[in-house]
Amino acid sequence: MLPAVKVDEAFAARVLGIRGRESHKGDFGYIGLVGGSREYGGAVKLANLAATAMRAGAGVVRLVVPEGIAPAVAPYLIESTLYTLADDGRGRVKYDAERVAGALEGLRAVGAGMGLGRSAEVLALVRRILSEEGLRVVLDADALNVIAEAGAEILKSARGETVITPHPGEFARLTGRTISEIKSRGDELAAEFATEYGVTVLLKGADTVITDGKRLFVNARGTPGMATAGSGDVLSGILTAAAGYAGDLTEAAAFAAYVAGAAGEIAAANEGIAGMIAGDTARNISRVLKGLEEKLRS
């Protein structure tokens, strides 16, 4: 069993670091967020995903969506840019190698899977993303679902560093284990999976486990109020942003879990546990980062 390192404010502040006077946006990562379909939550939700990554410190965010839903998303984007993928005519992604290459061009990190749906086209897209040399990849939601259906061996094809962010149900599908087994010894199973497939695993839960098979971090920040639709998207936005500027990707994942949890706690204090929504967590990200910056300067 690996020794567990608790993710605390000092750890998160170190990962964030101080931004120098001469910094420019390129220093903090060009990142992409690939997601969306006509069935997925709406234009505002996708725009909020991009805004979450910006609030988490990304230099530039490129939101990548099927072209059929782009007109609905565009009016809500302010700081982020929009890139479209081919569409199957029903608001779902259709794989087109040239369009995908354009979407990935110049990116340091990409987060993929949020609301894409499950199809052979999505699987082809995920395979292509993993094949990009040196790209940091964050896989969530439907990206994990199509990998589980096709076989986790796909992860071994990655040509850059990869983080997967499953909840227990998604991890059960990836591993063939039961949810109860994952809940009882998730740290051990996550470390075994990370070692076998060469990825970092961020296993969501009341205590989130983050491991690359060599190190094990545990984040206890958060609130039951985060058990609401969209909270996973907020985490993915933070993590993809951090992947664009942090030196160590596994530490970036632990940092993201801390920031999301701390922001959720502020949201719960303001809105109540039962009444808070994922957008409340996203709106408090900047407050958490401000506190980390103040700690670094104290």
Secondary structure, DSSP 8 states (H G I E B T S, - for coil): ---EEE--HHHHHHHH----TT--GGGG-EEEEE---TTSS-HHHHHHHHHHHHHTT-SEEEEEEEGGGHHHHGGG-SSSEEEEE-B-SSSSB---HHHHHHHHTT-SEEEE-TT--SSHHHHHHHHHHHTSTT-EEEE-HHHHHHHHHH-GGGGGG-SS-EEE---HHHHHHHH---HHHHHHHHHHHHHHHHHHHT-EEEE-SSSEEEE-SS-EEEE----GGG-STTHHHHHHHHHHHHHHH-S-HHHHHHHHHHHHHHHHHHHHHHH-TTT--HHHHHHTHHHHHHHHHHHHH-
